[in-house]
């Protein structure tokens, strides 16, 4: 655990993400097994555009890595959790599939060349950060994505991960209980998504069946 200053004259407890996600995967297994509901239509769209190289940013235990690799894409995955990445490797092995897997904090510079990817997926990932870190992650997504490359990002609408939260900066909260206790959660509004992603061409923002905002966009 670490206790950084929040700039509001207080200190809060932030869980070490690696330990948190390893614990979650150890306790709950793969956690998610079905792909996000938009993946079938998005995969078809990318195949129609001859897009092939895809980054799954914050890949967890591998549900989207396996789904996309199974549809013939060249998939790259990066995640902070060694346990989640081992689950992904095993899942790929079970399905006879391959992908490029890397263990790294996604808030750090990504280990890929500029313009390397045709598409980047970040599903239920970037909101686990403070505003400054989210802006840094978005910048890295833009750097590694080729021109006219596709971006798909989902973030939660509802603050339902715990019964009690501590607000550490505007719209960013730390759950005090629950599975994701101690991890920052930034809750976007649609208007705020437009501000954060103002440098790209947003084509759609909608709510999925579990009340996650889903943003589709293309790099200019």
C-alpha positions in Angstrom: 0.0 0.0 0.0 1.1 3.6 -0.6 -0.2 6.9 0.6 0.4 9.8 -1.9 -0.6 13.3 -1.3 -3.8 14.3 -3.2 -3.1 18.0 -3.5 -6.2 18.7 -1.4 -4.3 18.8 1.9 -5.1 15.1 2.6 -3.6 11.7 2.1 -5.3 8.5 0.9 -4.5 4.9 0.7 -3.9 3.5 -2.8 -3.6 -0.3 -3.3 -0.6 -1.5 -5.3 -2.3 -2.5 -8.6 -0.1 -5.6 -9.3 -1.0 -7.1 -5.9 -4.7 -6.2 -6.2 -5.2 -7.8 -9.6 -3.1 -10.8 -8.8 -5.2 -11.3 -5.7 -8.4 -10.9 -7.7 -7.4 -13.5 -10.3 -6.1 -15.9 -7.6 -9.5 -15.6 -5.8 -11.9 -15.5 -8.7 -10.1 -17.1 -11.6 -10.5 -15.5 -15.0 -13.2 -13.2 -13.6 -14.5 -12.4 -17.1 -14.8 -15.0 -19.9 -17.2 -13.5 -22.4 -16.1 -10.6 -24.7 -17.6 -7.2 -24.4 -20.9 -7.1 -26.4 -19.6 -4.8 -29.1 -16.6 -7.0 -30.0 -18.3 -9.0 -32.8 -19.4 -6.0 -34.8 -16.1 -4.2 -34.2 -14.2 -7.2 -35.3 -16.2 -7.4 -38.5 -15.6 -3.7 -39.1 -11.8 -4.0 -38.6 -11.7 -7.0 -40.9 -13.5 -4.9 -43.5 -10.9 -2.2 -43.2 -8.0 -4.8 -43.5 -6.9 -3.9 -40.0 -4.8 -6.6 -38.5 -2.5 -5.6 -35.6 -4.4 -4.9 -32.4 -3.3 -3.9 -28.9 -5.4 -5.0 -25.9 -4.4 -2.5 -23.3 -4.9 -3.8 -19.8 -5.8 -7.3 -21.0 -6.6 -8.8 -17.7 -7.0 -12.6 -17.9 -7.3 -12.6 -21.6 -10.9 -12.7 -22.8 -10.4 -10.2 -25.6 -6.9 -11.5 -26.5 -8.4 -15.0 -27.1 -11.4 -13.7 -28.9 -9.5 -11.5 -31.3 -6.7 -14.0 -31.9 -9.4 -16.6 -32.7 -10.6 -14.3 -35.5 -7.2 -14.1 -37.1 -6.0 -10.8 -35.8 -2.4 -10.3 -34.8 -2.9 -9.5 -31.1 -0.6 -7.8 -28.7 -1.5 -7.7 -25.0 -0.1 -5.7 -22.1 -1.2 -5.9 -18.4 0.3 -5.2 -15.0 -0.7 -8.5 -13.5 1.7 -11.5 -13.9 -1.2 -13.8 -12.7 -3.6 -12.4 -15.3 -0.9 -12.8 -18.0 -0.2 -16.4 -17.0 -4.0 -17.1 -17.3 -4.0 -15.5 -20.7 -1.0 -17.6 -21.9 -2.7 -20.8 -20.7 -6.0 -19.9 -22.3 -4.3 -19.2 -25.6 -2.5 -22.6 -25.3 -5.8 -24.3 -24.7 -7.3 -22.8 -27.9 -4.2 -23.3 -30.0 -3.7 -19.6 -30.5 -0.8 -17.2 -30.1 -0.4 -13.5 -29.1 2.4 -11.2 -28.0 2.1 -10.9 -24.2 3.9 -8.3 -22.0 3.7 -7.5 -18.3 3.9 -3.8 -17.7 2.1 -0.9 -16.0 0.2 0.7 -18.8 0.8 4.2 -17.2 4.4 3.9 -18.4 5.6 4.4 -21.9 4.4 1.6 -24.0 7.1 -0.7 -25.6 5.9 -0.2 -29.2 7.0 2.0 -32.0 4.9 5.0 -33.1 2.1 4.1 -35.5 2.5 0.3 -34.8 -1.1 -0.6 -34.3 -4.2 -0.6 -36.5 -6.5 -0.6 -33.5 -6.3 -0.3 -29.7 -8.9 -1.7 -27.3 -8.9 -0.6 -23.6 -12.0 -2.2 -22.0 -12.7 -1.2 -18.4 -9.1 -0.1 -17.9 -8.2 3.6 -18.2 -10.6 4.7 -15.4 -8.4 3.0 -12.8 -6.1 6.1 -12.6 -6.0 9.7 -11.6 -6.7 12.4 -14.2 -3.0 13.1 -15.0 -2.3 9.4 -15.5 -5.3 8.9 -17.7 -4.1 11.8 -19.9 -0.7 10.1 -20.2 -2.3 6.8 -21.1 -4.4 8.5 -23.8 -1.3 10.1 -25.2 0.5 6.8 -25.4 -2.5 5.2 -27.2 -2.3 8.0 -29.8 1.4 7.5 -30.2 1.3 3.8 -30.9 -1.8 4.0 -33.2 -1.3 4.6 -36.9 -3.2 7.4 -38.7 -6.9 6.5 -39.1 -6.3 3.7 -36.6 -9.3 2.7 -34.5 -9.8 3.2 -30.8 -12.4 1.5 -28.6 -12.6 2.3 -24.9 -15.1 1.5 -22.2 -15.5 3.1 -18.7 -18.1 2.7 -16.0 -21.0 5.0 -15.6 -22.1 3.9 -12.2 -20.2 4.2 -8.9 -21.3 0.8 -7.7 -18.0 -0.9 -6.9 -18.3 -0.4 -3.2 -20.6 1.0 -0.5 -18.2 3.8 0.6 -15.7 5.9 -1.4 -13.3 8.6 -0.8 -13.0 11.4 -3.4 -9.4 12.2 -4.1 -9.9 14.7 -7.0 -12.9 15.7 -9.1 -14.8 12.6 -10.1 -12.0 10.3 -9.0 -12.7 8.0 -6.0 -11.1 5.3 -4.0 -13.4 2.4 -3.0 -13.0 1.6 0.7 -14.4 -1.9 0.4 -15.1 -4.6 -2.2 -12.9 -6.5 -4.7 -11.3 -3.3 -6.1 -10.7 -1.7 -2.7 -7.9 0.9 -2.9 -7.8 1.3 -6.7 -8.6 4.7 -8.1 -11.8 4.9 -10.2 -12.4 8.0 -12.3 -16.0 8.3 -13.4 -16.4 10.0 -16.8 -19.3 11.8 -18.2 -20.0 11.8 -22.0 -19.0 15.5 -22.1 -15.7 14.7 -20.3 -15.0 11.9 -22.7 -15.2 14.5 -25.5 -12.7 16.7 -23.7 -10.2 13.9 -22.9 -10.3 12.6 -26.5 -10.6 15.9 -28.3 -7.6 15.2 -30.5 -9.2 12.2 -32.2 -12.4 11.8 -34.3 -15.1 10.3 -32.1 -17.7 8.4 -34.0 -19.9 7.0 -31.2 -20.4 7.1 -27.5 -23.1 4.8 -26.2 -24.0 2.8 -23.0 -23.8 -1.0 -23.2 -26.1 -3.4 -21.3 -24.1 -3.1 -18.1 -24.0 0.7 -18.0 -20.5 1.2 -19.3 -19.8 4.2 -21.6 -18.3 2.8 -24.9 -16.3 5.2 -27.1 -15.4 4.5 -30.7 -13.0 6.8 -32.5 -10.3 7.1 -35.2 -7.0 8.8 -34.9 -6.8 11.9 -37.1 
